[in-house]
């Protein structure tokens, strides 16, 4: 319901409020997280996860500055090195937004180089831009139990099922599989068959993994600079 209300015009919202007996702001109940549109709700979850790593710092000023850096990344300052070209992360984002065909990408780097941070920032960026049509969904690869012709057990892995339904309704979807090297049980199957998930979910696929990750030839491989 909050997703549908968010799409109403101002006149439609006025009619909706009138129909429900809402005459002024004082008639509104205290806003709850579950009453927010699901994209905003999902973005807040990602923001909380992103900032959780700064809790190890006891100095509040340092922690605030670190959070500020995490929440306002400069995508023009980081490179992705492909086999044939090196592009900025900002260009990578533009390519995804303008792509007419589904794309599969693998972002590779050693442990601690910020792969999870980067894809979380990418997802938050897409959720923040008012004119962006891409809806991102991040899944931890280690939680995946099977892949069947591209089908993954996503509905059991997404904490906010309302956002998952919203994601499936959007026209442009981005599925991010983070840390593919951490799934030992079906690692080989994921590397071999994840390109099929692009067709199954009608979504771009972005995978992260360490340098020893060997995705199929359907993936464009980028090394995080």
C-alpha positions as YAML, in Angstrom:
chain: A
units: angstrom
residues:
- id: 1
  name: UNK
  ca: [0.00, 0.00, 0.00]
- id: 2
  name: UNK
  ca: [2.72, 2.58, 0.83]
- id: 3
  name: UNK
  ca: [4.27, 1.94, -2.61]
- id: 4
  name: UNK
  ca: [0.97, 2.67, -4.33]
- id: 5
  name: UNK
  ca: [0.31, 5.80, -2.24]
- id: 6
  name: UNK
  ca: [3.76, 7.13, -3.12]
- id: 7
  name: UNK
  ca: [2.83, 7.02, -6.82]
- id: 8
  name: UNK
  ca: [-0.32, 9.15, -6.41]
- id: 9
  name: UNK
  ca: [-0.44, 12.71, -7.69]
- id: 10
  name: UNK
  ca: [-1.07, 15.50, -5.19]
- id: 11
  name: UNK
  ca: [-4.76, 15.64, -6.20]
- id: 12
  name: UNK
  ca: [-5.07, 11.88, -5.84]
- id: 13
  name: UNK
  ca: [-3.42, 12.00, -2.42]
- id: 14
  name: UNK
  ca: [-5.88, 14.71, -1.36]
- id: 15
  name: UNK
  ca: [-8.78, 12.53, -2.46]
- id: 16
  name: UNK
  ca: [-7.27, 9.52, -0.70]
- id: 17
  name: UNK
  ca: [-6.86, 11.50, 2.54]
- id: 18
  name: UNK
  ca: [-10.39, 12.87, 2.29]
- id: 19
  name: UNK
  ca: [-11.81, 9.38, 1.73]
- id: 20
  name: UNK
  ca: [-9.94, 8.08, 4.78]
- id: 21
  name: UNK
  ca: [-10.92, 11.02, 6.99]
- id: 22
  name: UNK
  ca: [-7.42, 12.53, 7.10]
- id: 23
  name: UNK
  ca: [-7.95, 16.28, 7.23]
- id: 24
  name: UNK
  ca: [-4.61, 17.57, 8.47]
- id: 25
  name: UNK
  ca: [-1.12, 16.43, 9.41]
- id: 26
  name: UNK
  ca: [-2.26, 16.17, 13.01]
- id: 27
  name: UNK
  ca: [-4.56, 13.33, 11.96]
- id: 28
  name: UNK
  ca: [-1.64, 11.22, 10.79]
- id: 29
  name: UNK
  ca: [-0.38, 8.55, 13.13]
- id: 30
  name: UNK
  ca: [3.30, 8.50, 14.05]
- id: 31
  name: UNK
  ca: [5.05, 7.17, 10.92]
- id: 32
  name: UNK
  ca: [6.32, 3.62, 11.20]
- id: 33
  name: UNK
  ca: [9.06, 1.92, 9.21]
- id: 34
  name: UNK
  ca: [6.61, -0.54, 7.68]
- id: 35
  name: UNK
  ca: [4.44, 2.35, 6.43]
- id: 36
  name: UNK
  ca: [7.26, 3.82, 4.32]
- id: 37
  name: UNK
  ca: [7.47, 3.04, 0.58]
- id: 38
  name: UNK
  ca: [9.52, -0.13, 0.22]
- id: 39
  name: UNK
  ca: [12.40, 1.44, -1.82]
- id: 40
  name: UNK
  ca: [13.05, 3.94, 0.99]
- id: 41
  name: UNK
  ca: [12.67, 1.20, 3.57]
- id: 42
  name: UNK
  ca: [15.18, -0.99, 1.72]
- id: 43
  name: UNK
  ca: [17.61, 1.90, 1.32]
- id: 44
  name: UNK
  ca: [17.48, 2.56, 5.07]
- id: 45
  name: UNK
  ca: [18.32, -1.10, 5.70]
- id: 46
  name: UNK
  ca: [21.32, -0.91, 3.36]
- id: 47
  name: UNK
  ca: [22.45, 2.35, 4.98]
- id: 48
  name: UNK
  ca: [22.31, 0.74, 8.41]
- id: 49
  name: UNK
  ca: [24.36, -2.23, 7.18]
- id: 50
  name: UNK
  ca: [26.89, 0.10, 5.55]
- id: 51
  name: UNK
  ca: [27.37, 2.12, 8.72]
- id: 52
  name: UNK
  ca: [27.52, -0.91, 11.01]
- id: 53
  name: UNK
  ca: [31.23, -1.41, 10.26]
- id: 54
  name: UNK
  ca: [32.09, 2.00, 11.73]
- id: 55
  name: UNK
  ca: [30.87, 0.98, 15.20]
- id: 56
  name: UNK
  ca: [34.31, -0.41, 15.96]
- id: 57
  name: UNK
  ca: [35.50, 3.21, 16.20]
- id: 58
  name: UNK
  ca: [34.97, 4.75, 19.64]
- id: 59
  name: UNK
  ca: [35.70, 8.35, 18.57]
- id: 60
  name: UNK
  ca: [32.33, 9.79, 17.50]
- id: 61
  name: UNK
  ca: [33.86, 12.47, 15.26]
- id: 62
  name: UNK
  ca: [35.88, 9.89, 13.37]
- id: 63
  name: UNK
  ca: [32.84, 7.62, 13.11]
- id: 64
  name: UNK
  ca: [30.65, 10.44, 11.76]
- id: 65
  name: UNK
  ca: [33.27, 11.37, 9.15]
- id: 66
  name: UNK
  ca: [33.62, 7.74, 8.13]
- id: 67
  name: UNK
  ca: [29.85, 7.39, 7.78]
- id: 68
  name: UNK
  ca: [29.78, 10.55, 5.68]
- id: 69
  name: UNK
  ca: [32.38, 9.11, 3.32]
- id: 70
  name: UNK
  ca: [30.46, 5.83, 3.06]
- id: 71
  name: UNK
  ca: [27.15, 7.55, 2.34]
- id: 72
  name: UNK
  ca: [28.51, 10.05, -0.22]
- id: 73
  name: UNK
  ca: [30.87, 8.04, -2.44]
- id: 74
  name: UNK
  ca: [32.59, 9.68, -5.41]
- id: 75
  name: UNK
  ca: [32.10, 7.12, -8.16]
- id: 76
  name: UNK
  ca: [34.47, 9.08, -10.39]
- id: 77
  name: UNK
  ca: [37.36, 8.31, -8.06]
- id: 78
  name: UNK
  ca: [37.35, 4.54, -8.44]
- id: 79
  name: UNK
  ca: [38.14, 2.41, -11.48]
- id: 80
  name: UNK
  ca: [37.04, -0.95, -12.81]
- id: 81
  name: UNK
  ca: [39.72, -2.61, -14.91]
- id: 82
  name: UNK
  ca: [38.31, -4.83, -17.65]
- id: 83
  name: UNK
  ca: [40.10, -7.09, -20.11]
- id: 84
  name: UNK
  ca: [39.96, -4.50, -22.88]
- id: 85
  name: UNK
  ca: [39.32, -1.20, -21.09]
- id: 86
  name: UNK
  ca: [39.35, 0.57, -17.75]
- id: 87
  name: UNK
  ca: [36.25, 2.53, -16.81]
- id: 88
  name: UNK
  ca: [35.18, 4.65, -13.86]
- id: 89
  name: UNK
  ca: [32.49, 3.32, -11.53]
- id: 90
  name: UNK
  ca: [30.38, 6.32, -12.59]
- id: 91
  name: UNK
  ca: [30.60, 5.09, -16.20]
- id: 92
  name: UNK
  ca: [29.67, 1.58, -15.07]
- id: 93
  name: UNK
  ca: [26.51, 3.02, -13.49]
- id: 94
  name: UNK
  ca: [25.64, 4.97, -16.64]
- id: 95
  name: UNK
  ca: [26.13, 1.85, -18.77]
- id: 96
  name: UNK
  ca: [23.71, -0.12, -16.61]
- id: 97
  name: UNK
  ca: [21.11, 2.64, -16.74]
- id: 98
  name: UNK
  ca: [21.25, 3.02, -20.51]
- id: 99
  name: UNK
  ca: [21.67, -0.66, -21.44]
- id: 100
  name: UNK
  ca: [18.95, -1.98, -23.73]
- id: 101
  name: UNK
  ca: [20.00, -5.61, -23.27]
- id: 102
  name: UNK
  ca: [20.60, -7.53, -20.07]
- id: 103
  name: UNK
  ca: [24.17, -7.45, -18.81]
- id: 104
  name: UNK
  ca: [26.20, -9.76, -16.59]
- id: 105
  name: UNK
  ca: [29.24, -8.37, -14.77]
- id: 106
  name: UNK
  ca: [31.71, -9.76, -12.24]
- id: 107
  name: UNK
  ca: [33.59, -7.37, -9.94]
- id: 108
  name: UNK
  ca: [36.73, -9.08, -8.68]
- id: 109
  name: UNK
  ca: [39.18, -8.04, -5.94]
- id: 110
  name: UNK
  ca: [41.08, -9.40, -2.98]
- id: 111
  name: UNK
  ca: [39.50, -9.56, 0.46]
- id: 112
  name: UNK
  ca: [39.15, -6.18, 2.15]
- id: 113
  name: UNK
  ca: [39.21, -4.11, -1.04]
- id: 114
  name: UNK
  ca: [35.64, -2.91, -0.60]
- id: 115
  name: UNK
  ca: [33.58, -5.08, -2.95]
- id: 116
  name: UNK
  ca: [30.62, -5.32, -0.57]
- id: 117
  name: UNK
  ca: [30.87, -1.63, 0.27]
- id: 118
  name: UNK
  ca: [30.88, -0.70, -3.41]
- id: 119
  name: UNK
  ca: [27.84, -2.76, -4.44]
- id: 120
  name: UNK
  ca: [25.94, -1.53, -1.38]
- id: 121
  name: UNK
  ca: [26.73, 2.04, -2.40]
- id: 122
  name: UNK
  ca: [25.64, 1.24, -5.97]
- id: 123
  name: UNK
  ca: [22.32, -0.09, -4.72]
- id: 124
  name: UNK
  ca: [21.77, 2.93, -2.47]
- id: 125
  name: UNK
  ca: [22.61, 5.21, -5.38]
- id: 126
  name: UNK
  ca: [19.95, 3.62, -7.57]
- id: 127
  name: UNK
  ca: [17.39, 3.80, -4.75]
- id: 128
  name: UNK
  ca: [18.16, 7.47, -4.09]
- id: 129
  name: UNK
  ca: [17.99, 8.86, -7.64]
- id: 130
  name: UNK
  ca: [14.42, 10.08, -8.27]
- id: 131
  name: UNK
  ca: [14.58, 9.47, -12.03]
- id: 132
  name: UNK
  ca: [16.40, 6.12, -11.89]
- id: 133
  name: UNK
  ca: [14.33, 3.20, -13.17]
- id: 134
  name: UNK
  ca: [16.64, 0.46, -11.90]
- id: 135
  name: UNK
  ca: [15.58, -1.41, -8.77]
- id: 136
  name: UNK
  ca: [18.50, -3.19, -7.07]
- id: 137
  name: UNK
  ca: [18.40, -6.29, -4.91]
- id: 138
  name: UNK
  ca: [21.44, -7.56, -2.97]
- id: 139
  name: UNK
  ca: [21.77, -11.21, -1.98]
- id: 140
  name: UNK
  ca: [24.61, -12.82, -0.05]
- id: 141
  name: UNK
  ca: [25.93, -15.68, -2.17]
- id: 142
  name: UNK
  ca: [26.70, -17.80, 0.89]
- id: 143
  name: UNK
  ca: [22.95, -17.97, 1.64]
- id: 144
  name: UNK
  ca: [22.03, -19.48, -1.73]
- id: 145
  name: UNK
  ca: [21.21, -23.18, -1.52]
- id: 146
  name: UNK
  ca: [20.47, -24.01, -5.15]
- id: 147
  name: UNK
  ca: [20.23, -22.74, -8.70]
- id: 148
  name: UNK
  ca: [17.88, -24.37, -11.18]
- id: 149
  name: UNK
  ca: [18.06, -23.01, -14.74]
- id: 150
  name: UNK
  ca: [18.69, -19.56, -13.27]
- id: 151
  name: UNK
  ca: [16.06, -19.75, -10.52]
- id: 152
  name: UNK
  ca: [17.34, -18.89, -7.06]
- id: 153
  name: UNK
  ca: [15.63, -19.14, -3.66]
- id: 154
  name: UNK
  ca: [15.41, -15.34, -3.40]
- id: 155
  name: UNK
  ca: [12.08, -15.01, -1.63]
- id: 156
  name: UNK
  ca: [13.47, -16.88, 1.38]
- id: 157
  name: UNK
  ca: [16.53, -14.63, 1.59]
- id: 158
  name: UNK
  ca: [15.00, -11.16, 1.46]
- id: 159
  name: UNK
  ca: [14.02, -9.82, 4.87]
- id: 160
  name: UNK
  ca: [11.60, -7.28, 3.40]
- id: 161
  name: UNK
  ca: [9.18, -9.33, 1.29]
- id: 162
  name: UNK
  ca: [7.31, -6.13, 0.39]
- id: 163
  name: UNK
  ca: [10.41, -4.78, -1.33]
- id: 164
  name: UNK
  ca: [10.96, -8.13, -3.05]
- id: 165
  name: UNK
  ca: [7.47, -7.87, -4.55]
- id: 166
  name: UNK
  ca: [8.20, -4.27, -5.56]
- id: 167
  name: UNK
  ca: [11.48, -5.42, -7.17]
- id: 168
  name: UNK
  ca: [9.68, -8.06, -9.22]
- id: 169
  name: UNK
  ca: [7.14, -5.50, -10.46]
- id: 170
  name: UNK
  ca: [9.68, -3.00, -11.76]
- id: 171
  name: UNK
  ca: [10.64, -2.95, -15.43]
- id: 172
  name: UNK
  ca: [14.41, -2.63, -14.88]
- id: 173
  name: UNK
  ca: [15.94, -4.88, -12.24]
- id: 174
  name: UNK
  ca: [19.47, -5.35, -10.94]
- id: 175
  name: UNK
  ca: [20.35, -8.51, -9.02]
- id: 176
  name: UNK
  ca: [23.61, -8.30, -7.04]
- id: 177
  name: UNK
  ca: [25.14, -11.56, -5.80]
- id: 178
  name: UNK
  ca: [27.75, -10.59, -3.24]
- id: 179
  name: UNK
  ca: [30.70, -12.83, -2.30]
- id: 180
  name: UNK
  ca: [30.27, -15.75, -4.68]
- id: 181
  name: UNK
  ca: [33.53, -17.28, -3.45]
- id: 182
  name: UNK
  ca: [31.97, -17.65, 0.02]
- id: 183
  name: UNK
  ca: [29.48, -20.25, -1.21]
- id: 184
  name: UNK
  ca: [31.46, -23.48, -1.15]
- id: 185
  name: UNK
  ca: [28.53, -25.85, -1.59]
- id: 186
  name: UNK
  ca: [27.30, -24.70, -5.04]
- id: 187
  name: UNK
  ca: [30.16, -22.41, -6.06]
- id: 188
  name: UNK
  ca: [30.81, -24.20, -9.36]
- id: 189
  name: UNK
  ca: [27.11, -24.24, -10.29]
- id: 190
  name: UNK
  ca: [26.75, -20.53, -9.57]
- id: 191
  name: UNK
  ca: [29.79, -19.63, -11.67]
- id: 192
  name: UNK
  ca: [28.49, -21.76, -14.52]
- id: 193
  name: UNK
  ca: [24.77, -20.93, -14.49]
- id: 194
  name: UNK
  ca: [24.25, -17.45, -13.00]
- id: 195
  name: UNK
  ca: [23.97, -15.92, -16.47]
- id: 196
  name: UNK
  ca: [20.69, -17.85, -16.75]
- id: 197
  name: UNK
  ca: [19.36, -15.83, -13.81]
- id: 198
  name: UNK
  ca: [19.49, -12.72, -15.99]
- id: 199
  name: UNK
  ca: [16.89, -14.24, -18.29]
- id: 200
  name: UNK
  ca: [14.88, -15.87, -15.51]
- id: 201
  name: UNK
  ca: [14.48, -12.62, -13.54]
- id: 202
  name: UNK
  ca: [14.80, -10.28, -16.54]
- id: 203
  name: UNK
  ca: [17.53, -8.48, -14.61]
- id: 204
  name: UNK
  ca: [21.09, -7.28, -14.94]
- id: 205
  name: UNK
  ca: [23.43, -9.42, -12.85]
- id: 206
  name: UNK
  ca: [26.42, -8.12, -10.88]
- id: 207
  name: UNK
  ca: [28.55, -10.64, -9.00]
- id: 208
  name: UNK
  ca: [31.39, -9.93, -6.58]
- id: 209
  name: UNK
  ca: [34.17, -12.33, -5.69]
- id: 210
  name: UNK
  ca: [37.85, -12.70, -4.98]
- id: 211
  name: UNK
  ca: [40.46, -12.86, -7.73]
- id: 212
  name: UNK
  ca: [40.28, -16.64, -7.99]
- id: 213
  name: UNK
  ca: [36.62, -16.44, -9.06]
- id: 214
  name: UNK
  ca: [36.10, -17.98, -12.50]
- id: 215
  name: UNK
  ca: [32.76, -16.88, -13.94]
- id: 216
  name: UNK
  ca: [31.46, -18.17, -17.28]
- id: 217
  name: UNK
  ca: [32.28, -16.35, -20.51]
- id: 218
  name: UNK
  ca: [28.86, -14.66, -20.38]
- id: 219
  name: UNK
  ca: [30.21, -12.29, -17.70]
- id: 220
  name: UNK
  ca: [32.25, -9.15, -18.23]
- id: 221
  name: UNK
  ca: [35.04, -9.33, -15.69]
- id: 222
  name: UNK
  ca: [36.24, -6.16, -13.92]
- id: 223
  name: UNK
  ca: [39.00, -5.89, -11.36]
- id: 224
  name: UNK
  ca: [38.25, -3.31, -8.68]
- id: 225
  name: UNK
  ca: [40.98, -0.68, -8.60]
...
